[in-house]
Amino acid sequence: MYIGDTRSKTQKTAWLSWLHVPVFLLLMAFLLSACDQNSTNPSASTTAAPTEVAVNGFGTAANHVHSLVAFPNHVLVLATHYGIFRSADSGATWQKVAAGPNQLMQGLMAYSLVVSPLNPQRLYVLTLPATVPHAGTLGLYTSGDQGRTWKLAVATASVTSSSIYTVATGNDTPDEVYIYLPNLGALGLRVSLDDGQHFSSAGTLPFGNILGLLAIPNQPGHLLIYGSQGIARSTDGGAHWQVIQGINGQIFQIEMAGPDTPIYASGDAGIYASQDSGKTFKLVNNQTSYAGLTSSITQPQVIYGKTGLSIYRSTDGGHIWKALPRISGNLGNMAVNPANASQVYLSLSYPTAVYELNANSTGWTSLTPKA
C-alpha cells in the first residue's frame, strides 16, 4: 500500500519517446496524458463537463482513473477524473464521496491519492480542474476517516503560482506529509507537520526535478526520491541526500508494500530491488520494466507489473514474470488486496471500470457498478 506514486499511466515505450522533453513538461504530461486538454486547462473559455449519459456507476465514457488504493478491511478508494469513489465491501457497491454535483471538489479531478503508513485512516489527494468553470478550490485535500469524508487542507494558490505535482505521506508522525512543486526544481520539496495546512522547505534536492518520493515506513526521516537522474536517499527528512550508485537511466516508479518489505523500482534498465531499506539497489531483471508496480504486504516477493496492454506477476521478487489473463480495455492502476497476495484489483479507463483477479487466476471479475 505504501507506493512511491499512484499514477501509472503510460508504458515504457512512451517514457523513452519523451526523454527529449524538458523534465517539467514531462512531469505534467505524465500526469495528464490520459486527460482531455480542454478539461484540464484552467484558461479554457468553454465548459468541458461531459454531457453524455452515464455508461456505468462511475459516470460517462470520458471518465478515467488516476489512483486506486486497497485497505485490509475491504475498503477500496478510487480517484478519477470525475469524482472520488469508495467501496466498503470489496467493490460490491460504490459511493461517490467527492467531486460530484454539490459535493466538495465539484468540477475537479483527483490524482496522486496516498495513505499514511502511520495512520491508515489518513488519506491525501491532489486536484486540478476537470471542468471549466469549476466550483471546487484547487489544492491538497485530506480525509481522516479512510475516504468517507474530505476537507481542503491547503489551496494550491497559497503554496505556489503553478501546480503541485505529487504528494507523499511522511514517516515521522501521522500528520506529516510532503508535496513537490516542480516550478521550483531542486528547491521544490515541501513538508507539513499538520496534515497539510502549513508547509515549509524540506531542504535542497540533489536532482533538478523528481517524479516521486517514498517515505520508508517505520524509519523516521528516511526518504527516497526518484526520476530521470536515478534514486537518492535521505536519512534526515530531506536536509541531506546521497545519490544511490548503480542505477542506470531513469526510474519512473518505486513501490514498497509496507514496513520491513523489499523496495522495488522500475526504470529504463529494468526492475531493481532493495533489501536494505533503500541503501542499495540490485538489478533483478534487465529484460523488462513496467509503468506500474504494486506488491503484497503479506507476501513481499509477490509483485504485479503493468504495461499498457497486459498485467504480469512475479512470485520471486521480480526475477521471473508471468503474464496474467488478458483483459480488454485501457489498463489503469493496480492495488493488491492487503489480506491476499493472489488477489489484485485493476482499474480501467475510458470508461472507468474496476476488476479483480479470480481466485484461480484464470480471469477477471467485474466490480463496476451499473449505471
N, C-alpha and C positions, 0 to 999 in steps of 0.2 A: 504493500500500500504506500510505502514511502518512496515515491518516484521523483526523479530529477525534473521531469517535465511531462505534462499530460497531453501535449499537443502533437501526437504522432500523425502527421497528415500527408506525408509525401514519401516517395521511395528514394532509395539511394541514388538512382539514376538522375532524379530531379535535383538532388543536392549537388551532384557532380556538375551538372549543367549550370548551376548558379554560382560556381566558385569565382567567376569573374565579376560578380555583382558586389558593390560595396557592402560591407557587413551590416550596416544599419538597414539598408534596403532588404537584405537577406532576412534579417530578423522579422521584419513586418511581413514580408512576402511569405515566409514560413507559416506565420500565424493566419494570414488572411487568404492564402492561396485558394482555399475552397469557398471563399465568401464573395458574393457579388459586389463589385466595386461600388456601385451606386449605394448599396445598403450599408456600406461601412465608411463612406466619405462624409464627414460632418458638414462639408460645404455644399453638398448636393442640394439642388434647389427643388427637387421633386420628391414626393413621398415614395419610399421604396418598400413599404409594407406589402407582403404577399396578399393578393386578392383571390387566389384560388381557394377552392373548398378544401377542407382537411382530408387527407388521404388515410390518416390513422390518428390515434390519440396523441401523437406528438406534433400534429399540425399538417401543414401543406407539404407538397413535394419539394419545396425550396428549403426546407429545414435540414440542418446538418449538425454533426456532433463535434464539440471541441474537447470535452473531457468526460471521463467515466470513472467513478470510484465505487468500490465494493467494500462493505463492512462485514464483520463476522456475525452480526445479529440480523442477517437477511436484508439489510438496507442497501439499496443502490441509489446513487445520485448521479444525474446526467445533466451536464451543462451543454446547451445547444445554442444555435444562432438565434432562435426564437423562444427562449424560455429555459428555466431550470426545472427538471422533473425529478420526483423522488418516489421510490418504492420501498415499502416496509415489509414486503413479503416475497423477496427474491424475484421481483419482476412480474408477479401475478397481476398486480394492479399498480397504477401510477397516478400521482397527483402533481399538477403543475404548481410549484410553490413560489415562483418568482418570475418576473419579466413578462407576465401575461397582462391582459387588459385589466386596468385598475389595480394592478399589483406593483410592489416595489420593483424597480428596474424596468418598468414598462418601456418598450421600444429599444432595449439594449440587448446586445449579445453577451453571453457569459463564456469566459475562457480561462484557462490556467487554474482549474479547480484543484485545491490541495487540502490536506488534512494534517493536523498537528500530531506528531508522534507521541507527545506528552499528554494530549487530551483529545481522544477520538471524537468528542462532541464538537470540537472547534474546527470549522472549515473557513476557507477564504476563496474568493473568486474575483477576477477582474472583469471589467466591462468596457465595451466600445459600442458605438451606435449600430443598431440593426435596422432601424427605420429613420427616415428624415421627414418631418421633425420627430423627436422622441421626447417622452415625458420624464424619463429617468435621468439621474445625475451620474455622469461618468466617474468611475472611481473603483476603489477596492471595497468589497462588501465582505461581511463576515457572518457566520452562523455559530451560535453557541449550543445548538440542540441538534446537531448532526443533519443540518439542512432543512429542518422543518420550517424555520423562520429565519429571516435575514435582516441585516441593517447595514447602512452605509458606515464604513469605518473611516474613510478619508476620500475626499473628492480628488480626482486627478489634477484639477487645476490648482489645488493647494500645494502640490509637491513638484509639478513640472508643467512647462508650457507645451510639452509634446505628449508623450503617452507612456504608460507603464507597460513594459514588455512582459515581465513574468513575476510571479510571486512564489515564495518558498517559505515553509514554516521553519522556525528555529528549533534549537535543542537545549537551550539554557533554561527557559521557563515555558509554561504552556501559553504565555501571552506574547512570545517572541515571534516576529515574522519579518522576512526580508522582501524587498522589491528591487527591481533593476530598471533604471532609467537610461535607455540606450543613447539618448542625445548627449549624455554626459560622459560616455565612453568609460575609461578606467575609473572615473570618479562616480559612476552611476549606481553603485551598490548602497542601499539604504536599509536601516534596521529600525524596527519598532519594538518596544517592550510593553506596549499597552494595547495589543490586539489591532494594531494598525492605525491608531488615532493620531500618533505623532511619530515622525521619522527623523533620524539623524544619520550622518555618514558612517558607514561601516569600515572605511579605510580605502586605500587605493588598490585596485585590482592589478594583477600582473599582465593582463591582456587588455587590449583596447576595447574589445566587445566580447560579450559572452552570450551563450544560448540558454544557459540554465545554471541552477545552484542546487546542491543537496546538502542539507544539514544532517550529519550522521547521527542516527538515534542513539540515545544513552551515552553520547560523548559530547558534553557541553563545549561549545566553541569550535568543534571540528567541522569544517566545511569543505566541500568540493565545488569548483566551478569548471565549466567546460564550454568548448566552442571550436572555432576554426583553428585555434592555436594549441589545442590539446586540453589537458587537465591540469589544474593547480589545486593545492591543498593548504588550508589554514587551520591552525590549532588554537587561535586566539580570537575567534569571531570575525575574522577578516582584516585584522590590523596588519598581519604579515602573511605572505604567501610563498609557497615553494612549488615550482613547476615540476610535475611528475615526469620523470625521464622514461624513455622507451615508447612514447606514444607517437605514432606516425600519422600525420594528417589530421583531419577534422573529427571531432567527436560530436555527434548530434543527439545522443541521449544517454543518460546514466540512470540506472534502476537499482533500487535496494528494497527488499521486501519488508525489512524490519530490523530491530536491534540484533547485532551479532550474526548477521547473514552476509553472504558474499555481495559485493557490488559489481554489477555488470555494466559495461559500456559498449555502445555500438558506434562505429565510425568508418572512415574511409578504408582503414586497413583490415577491418573485420570486427570480431567480438572479443572484447577484453574482459578479464575477471580479476577482482582483487579479493584476497582472503585476509587482508590485514587492515581493514577499515580505510582503504584508500591510500595507504602509504606507497604501495607498489601495485602495478597492474601487469598482467601477463596476457599476451595474445593467445587465446584458446582456439580460435577458428579464423583462418585468413582467407576462407573461400566465400564467406557470405557476411552480410551485415543487414540490419533491419531498421526501418524507420521507427518502429515501435517495439518496445520491450516491456514485459511485465513478468515478475517472478513470484514464487509461492513462499509465504512465511512459514508454512508447516513443513514444506519440503524444499529448502532453498536451492537445491540442484535442479529443480524444475523451472524452466523458463519458457516463455512464449514470445515468438517474434512475428512481426507483421510486415509484409510488403503491401503494395497497392492492390494486389490480387489474391494473396494467399496468406494462411496462418501456419506457422511451424512451431514445433515443440521440441525442447531438449530436456532430457532427464539426467544429464551428466554434467551440468554446469556450463553448457554452451559448446562443448566439443563436437557433438553429433546432433544434427537436427533432422526431424522427420515431418513431412507435410501432413497437416490435418485435413479432413474433408473440405472440399471447396464449397464456397457459398457465394451466390451471385449477388453483386451489388458493389457499392463503393465502400470499402472497408474503412472503418473509423478507428476508435480506441478500444483497448482491451483492459480487462481487470480480472485477476484471479480471485476465485472465491477463497476468502481467508481460512475457511474451515475445510477446504477440499482442493488439493493441488491439481486434481484431474479435471476440475470444472473451471472453465474460463468464460467470461462474458465478453461479447463482441458487439460493438455498435456499428451501424451502417449509416451512410449519409445519402441525401437526395433520393428518397425521403429518409428522415431519421427512423431507425429501427434498432431493436436490441435482440440479440440471440444468446443462447447458452449452449455450450458443447454438451451433447448427450453423454450419459454416464459411461457408455461403452465406446465413446469417441468415434462413433460411426456417422454422425450427422449433427445438425444443429436444430434446436427447438426455439421457435419464436417467442419472445416475451413482449412483443409490440402490442400495445392496446389498440382496440378497434376504434374507428372514428366515432 
